[in-house]
């Protein structure tokens, strides 16, 4: 179980786009997401998050459009369905300047771009932010993303994770092994800026990447930014167990989330990792008012602005199904090999064919969710405390309905209650890196010794 000798992690789940998860809420008169291309939007967001002592801002991203509707691209563009979207890494660079403590986490895919330039960008952000950077590792699932990088079809699911495994190997060697501690000497008298004996080629040659090195950036406060992962497939959960330091777990109920948490912890132990060096967060949608009635009225108002579900029921997040015979049984595909179709695994029925599954809209869960909370401040705080304990998680990724009203309500109404109960921090610790904040018992800002990246770090 996640212990409470450290505060709950508070994360804001956002994306540099007018429409992230609260589809259609950009039409609300108070919503500010139309300003995502304005630095003032991010400055205001950063100030509000630091006022509420949030641990981090978590930016999602995609590399293509959801052109999978019946009318092709039109619905996605018209409804601002995660488009237009800015580059989250550049947004983090701006936020590093306008915030002092906030952890900054961006999503980046390992599938289409080479590891060497990304390692440089990641290290640059960690240096400029003084160690506040995290990387959410994804492999990309949109067919349009593959098409944007010259491919006719999406790379098969498990191959994408095989690419990711080697991608991480290259980054570990660049960020942790290419430069020794103390390599930068800045010795003006001897005219030695960096000790050449402490900078090394990595000479990586693998099945997918060849990188000689050395890394171009001197060691940063964390060396390797904190690794996040949100895969929900069996292969994705295994990847998280091996590499991730923070796992973004999903589930409709606290019990479902707990099952995923325990599965990752068990696999992490099989990899020889310390279970207490992996933190777990899950998404939560909170609508809070000064009273329960006020919160209910607010939630009803938000719902009036949402895009109707039937408009967004068409996109399929399983394009790999197209490569199978329409008459093939879904259960046979699952038995033969796990392709990571988490939605497929949830939705299939015995005797169902690929054609049957493709002809149905994406299944939607009905009934109450433990992670949709509407109520007054005390009620919301109690629900969060209960769910965190039952799900055995370390914190929450808060999604917004209306920016910045949803976040401001949470900061002004819920955070004070959580602080009184000793559940969240009251202040930041000066100079701490993001890794030190997430794992306060750790003795180092670098990955712990049981993490696979640590095998590449040269001793001082």
N, C-alpha and C positions, 0 to 999 in steps of 0.2 A: 504494500500500500504506500502511496505517496505520503511522506511524512509531513507534519505541520511544524517541524522545527525550523522551517523556512517559510517565508510568506508565499501566498498564491501568486503565480505569475500572471500579470495582466498584459495582454497583447491586443492590439487593434488590428483587425483583419481588413485590409483595404486594397485597392488597386488604382493605378493612375488612369482611371477611365470614368466617364460619367455614370456608367451602369455596371456595378460589380455583381453583388448577390441580391440586392433589394431591387429587383427588376421593376422599372417604371417609376421608382420613387424620385427620379430626377425631375418628374413633373410637379412634385410638391413645391409650393411657393417658397419655402424656407431652405430647400436643398441647395447646397453650394458646389456640387460636384461638376457643374459646368465650368468651374474655375480651376480644374486640375492642371491646366497648362499655364497657370499663373503662380509664380513663386510665393505670392502672398497667401495662397491657399495652404501651401505646405508649411509656411511659417506659422500661420494661425493654428493649424493642426498640431504641429510640434509643440507649440506653447501650451496648448490645452492638455496634451498628453503628459507633458512634464509637470504641469500643475497638478494633475491627477496621479503623479508618480507611476505612470505606466512603465512597464519594463521594456517594451519594444513596440515598434510598428512593423507589421508583417505585410509586405506587398506581394500580391499575387501577380501572375503575368501569363500571357499566351503569345505564341509566335504566329498565329494565324487567326482567321475569322471563323465564326460559326456559320459557314455557308452551307448548312445541312438542312435548311428549312425547305418547305415545298416550293417557295419562291426564290430559292437560292440565297443570295446575299442580302436581299431586300429587307427581310424581317430583322436580321441582326443589326443592320445599319440603321434602319428606321427606329428600332427600339433601344439603340445604344447598348446592345448586348455585348459588353466588354469590347466595344470599339466606338470611337477612337481610343487608343491606348498608348501612353508614353512609355519609354524605356525606364524600368524601375531602378536600374543601376545609376542612371544619371540623376534621377530624383533623389536617391540616397546621398549622392555627392552634394546636392544642394542642402539637404537636411542636415548633413554633417556640420555645415556652417551655421545653421540657425538653431541648433539644439546643443545642449551641453552634456546631457546624461542619457537620453533616450537610445535604447538599442535599435538598430536599423537593419532590417532583414529584407532581402530581395530574392525573388524567384529567378532562377536561370536554368535553362535546359542544357543537359550534357549531350544531346543527340546531334546537333547540327553545326556547332562551332568548335574549333579546336581548343584544347585546354591551355596552351601557352599564353595567348593574349588575355584569356579570361583570368588566369592566375594573376596576371599583372594588374588588371582592373580591380580584382577583389582585394589584393594586397594594398593597392593605392587607397581604396576606400577605408580599409582598416587603419592605415597610417593617418589619413586625414581626420578620421573620427576618433583617433586615440583609442582604438580597440573596441568599438561599439558595433561591429558588423557581424551579421549572420547571413548564411546562404541557404535558401530553400531549394533543395535539389529536386528537379523534375526531369522527366524524359520526353515530355510532350505527347499529347494524344490526338491532336487535330490533324486530319488529313491535309488541310490547307497549309498547316505549318510545314509538312514535308514538301508540298508543292512549292512553297516559297524558297526552298533550298535545293530546287532542281530535281526533286524526286517525283515519280509518277504515283507511287504508293507509299504509304506509311511503313517505316521499318517495323518489322514484327516485334511484338511487345517484349518478349524475353531477350531478344537481341538488343533492344534499346537499353535494357538493364545490364547486359554484358558490356556494352559501350560505357555505361555509367561507372561500372566497377573499375575499368581501366582508366577512365577519366579521373576518378578519385585517386588512383595510384599515381598518376602523373602529378596531380596537384599536391599530394602528400610529399612527393620527392622534391618538387619545386619549392613549396612554401616552408617545409620543415627540414629538408635535408640539404638544400643547395648552399645555404649560408649558415655558418656556425654562429653560435652566440659570440658576441664580442668581435665580430668581423670588422665592423666599422670602428676605426680608431681615431679619426680626425686629428692626427698627429701633424701639426703644422711644421714643427721643427724638423722632423724626419721626412716630411712630404709624403706621408702615408695616410691617405684617406681611408682605404680599406685594406686589410691584410690579405694579400693574394692567396696565402696558404689556407685561408678560411672560406674561400668561395670555390664551389665545385660544379663541374658538369654533372648532369644526372644520367646522360646517355641511356635514356629510356627507348627501348625498341620492343614494341608489343604487336599483337595482331592487328591493332587498329590505329595506333599512334606511334610516331617516332619523334622524340623531343630530346635534343642534346642538352639544352640549358646553357649556362646557368640561368636561374631566375634573375629578373632584372631589378627587383625591389629588395632592399635591405630588410632584415627581420622587423616585423611590425609588432605592436603590443600583444596581439594574440597569435602571431604567426599564421595560424590557420583560423579564419573566422568560424564562428559556431555553426555547426552543420545541422540543418533542419531537413525533415523529409516528411512527405504527406501521402505516400503511396498507399493504396488500400488493397491492391491485389496481393495474392499470396507471395508472388515474387517481390513486390514492392515492400511488403512487411519484412521479408527476409533481408532485403537491402537495407532497410531502416535498422534492423537489429545489428547489422554489421557496421554501418557507418554513422548513423544519425546520433546526434547528441540531444536533440529535441525532436520528438515525433508528434506530428499533428494527426491525431486519431479521430475517426468518425464513428458515427452510430446514432441511431434514433433514440435510444434509451441509455441510461447510465450503465445498465447491465451489458449492453452490446459493446459500449466503449471499454468497459472493464475487461471483457473477453479479448479485445484487440490489444489492450495494454499488456495483459498477462502473456499473450502469445509472443509479443515482441520481447518482453523481458526474458522469457524462457529461451528464445532463440539467441538473444544477446549473451546469455550465460553459456550457451553451447559454443559461441564464438570466443569465449573466454573474457567477455567484458563484464565490468562491474555494473550491476543493475542500477545502483544509485547515481551513476553518471549518465543516465538517460532520463530526461524530463518529458512529460506528456502533457499536451494541451489539446483542447477540443473547442470547436466553434460553439458560440452561444449567441442567441438573439434576445436581447433584453429591451423591453419597453417599460420604463419606470415613470411613475408620477408621484406627486406628493401624497396621493391616496390611491387605493386600488381602483376606485371608480375613475379617477383622472387618468390612470394608466390604461384602463380598458377603453376609454374614449379616445385616447391617443392612438392606441393600436388599431381601433376601428377607422380612424381618420387615415392612418397610413395605408390600411388595406384598400381604401377607396382609390388610392393612387397607383396601386400595383398593376403591372401588366397582367391581363387575364391569363390564367394558367393555360388555357387551350392554345393561346398564341405561342407559348414557349414549350409546348408538349412534344414538338416535332423533332428537335435535334437528337441525333444518336451519337453517343460517345463511344461506340464500339465499331469503328469503321473496319476493323480487321475481319469482322464477320462476312464482309463482302467477298473475301477470298475463299469461302467455303461453299460447297454445293447447297443450294437452297433447301434441298430435301434432307440434308444431313441432320441427325438428331443432336440437339444441343448437349444432352447428357453424354454422348459419345465424345464430343469435343472436350468437355470438361474432364472426363476420365482419361483421355489420351494425354492431355497436357494442359496445365493451367496457363492460360494466356492473359491472366490478370483481369478478366471481365468481371469486376466486382458487381456491377449492376446486373450482368447476366447471371451470375451465381445466385443473386438474390431473387431474380425474377423468373427463372426457368421452371418448367414443370415436366414431369415424366411424359415422354412421347412427343414433346414439343420439338419442332424443326427450326432450323435457321430462318426459314421463310415465315413461320409463325411468329417468331420473336421480332423479326424486322418489321412485320406488318402492324405490331402493337406499339402504342406510344410508350415512352419511358415510364415505368411504373413509379407512382408517387405514393409515399406513405401517408396514411390518414390517421387521425386521432392525435392525442396530445403527445408532445415530445418533451423530454426532460430538458432540452436545450432551447426551448422557446419559453421565455419567462416574462410574464406580464404582471405587474403589481406595484405596491408601494415600496419604499426603501427597505424596510425591515423584512418584508416578504421576499423581496428579490435577494437580499443578502442571505437569508435563511436557505432559500432554494439553491443558491450557488454553493454554500457550505455543504449542504446535504449531497448535492450531485457530485461535488469534488471528492467527498469521502467515499461515496458508493462506487463511483467510476474509477477510483484510485488514480486520479490525475493530479498534475501539479499546477494547473492553471487553465485560463480560458483565453480564447481568441475571440474577442468581441466584434461582432459585425454591426454595422450601422444601417439604420433605415433611412434616416435623414441626416445628412452632414451639414452642420456639426451638432444639431439639436440632440441626436441620440447619444453621442459621446458626452456632450455637456451635461445632459441629464444624469448620466451614469456617474460622471466625476463629481457633480455637486450633490447628488442624492444618495448614491450607493457607496461610493468610496469612503465617506466618513463613517458609515456604519461598519464596513469591513475593517476599517482601521481600529475602531473601538473594540472590535472583537479580536483584534490581533491577527487578522487574516491577510492583510496586505501591508506593504511597507509604508512608513510615514515620511521617509525622506530617502534620498539617494546617498550612497557612500562615495565620497570624492575619489576620483581617479580609478574606480573599478572598471574592469573590462566587462563586456557582455557575458563572457563565460564565467567570470568570477561572481557576477550577479546571480546567474542561473544556478550555479553550484557554489554557494558561499563556503562550503566546507573544503573545497578544493584548495590545494596549496600552491597552485600555479595557474597563470592565465592561459596556459597551453592545454591541449587535449590530455586527458589522464593516461597513465601508462598502459592501460588495457585497451585503449582505442587503437585501431590498426594504423592510424597515421603516426602514432608515437614511435613505431619501429623505424621510421625514417629520420627521426630527429637525431642529429649528432650531439654527443655530449659536449658540455662546455669545456 
